[in-house]
Amino acid sequence: MAIDEGYGIGVALSSGGASSLAHIGALEALLEAGVRVDVVAGTSGGSVVGAVLAAGSLAPFREAVTGFTPRRVSACSASSGLAEQCSSSDPRSTSPDRS
């Protein structure tokens, strides 16, 4: 069946942190292949990724979320030094240890 120009491509993105990271990779692969996503729907983490895709900010978002490590999250949630630990333009710069 030939695809009419009136049809578009839609994606449905599920919830969950790990799934959201997988969604980012899958969407980047589609974009790199020249596939334009016309409609996006999502729940929980998938809705965040969908909104970021719609805003055209998928690459910077991926850089931000993949920079979080357990140590960085712990440092950001501590009451002292919160601003210093969480305000770096490079989220990986606060700790060379990626554990």
C-alpha positions in Angstrom: 0.0 0.0 0.0 1.4 3.4 -1.0 1.6 6.0 1.8 -0.5 9.0 0.9 1.2 12.4 1.7 -1.7 13.1 4.1 -0.4 10.5 6.5 2.2 11.1 9.1 4.3 9.1 11.5 3.4 9.0 15.1 5.1 7.5 18.1 3.7 6.4 21.5 6.2 6.6 24.3 5.8 4.6 27.5 6.6 5.4 31.1 9.8 4.6 33.1 13.2 6.1 33.4 15.1 3.3 31.4 12.4 3.3 28.7 12.7 7.1 28.4 16.5 6.7 27.7 15.7 4.1 25.1 13.1 6.4 23.6 15.7 9.1 23.2 18.0 6.8 21.4 15.3 5.5 19.1 14.0 8.9 18.3 17.6 10.1 17.5 18.0 7.1 15.2 14.8 8.1 13.4 15.8 11.7 13.0 19.3 10.7 11.7 17.6 8.5 9.1 15.5 11.4 8.0 12.2 10.2 9.4 10.1 13.0 10.5 7.8 12.3 13.5 4.5 14.2 13.0 2.6 13.1 16.1 3.9 12.1 19.6 2.1 10.7 22.6 3.5 9.6 25.9 2.9 8.9 29.5 5.1 9.9 32.5 8.8 9.8 31.3 7.6 9.3 27.7 5.6 12.5 27.8 8.7 14.4 28.9 10.7 13.0 26.1 7.9 13.7 23.7 7.7 17.3 24.8 11.4 17.7 24.4 11.2 16.2 20.9 8.4 18.6 20.0 10.5 21.5 21.3 13.4 20.5 19.1 15.7 20.0 22.1 16.3 16.2 22.1 20.2 16.3 21.9 20.7 18.8 24.7 18.2 16.9 26.8 20.0 13.6 26.2 23.3 15.3 27.3 21.7 16.5 30.5 20.0 13.3 31.5 22.9 11.0 30.7 25.2 13.1 32.8 23.5 12.2 36.0 25.3 9.6 38.2 24.3 8.3 41.6 27.0 10.5 43.1 25.7 13.6 41.3 22.1 13.0 42.2 23.2 12.5 45.9 25.2 15.7 45.8 22.2 17.6 44.3 19.9 16.3 47.0 22.2 17.3 49.9 21.2 20.5 51.6 24.7 22.0 51.7 26.3 23.1 48.5 23.2 22.5 46.4 23.7 25.4 44.0 27.4 24.6 43.4 26.8 20.9 42.8 23.8 21.3 40.5 24.5 24.4 38.5 27.4 23.2 36.3 26.9 23.7 32.6 28.5 20.3 32.1 26.7 17.8 34.4 29.6 15.5 34.3 32.1 18.0 35.5 31.3 17.7 39.2 32.7 14.1 39.5 35.2 12.2 37.4 33.7 9.0 38.9 30.8 7.8 36.8 29.6 5.2 39.3 
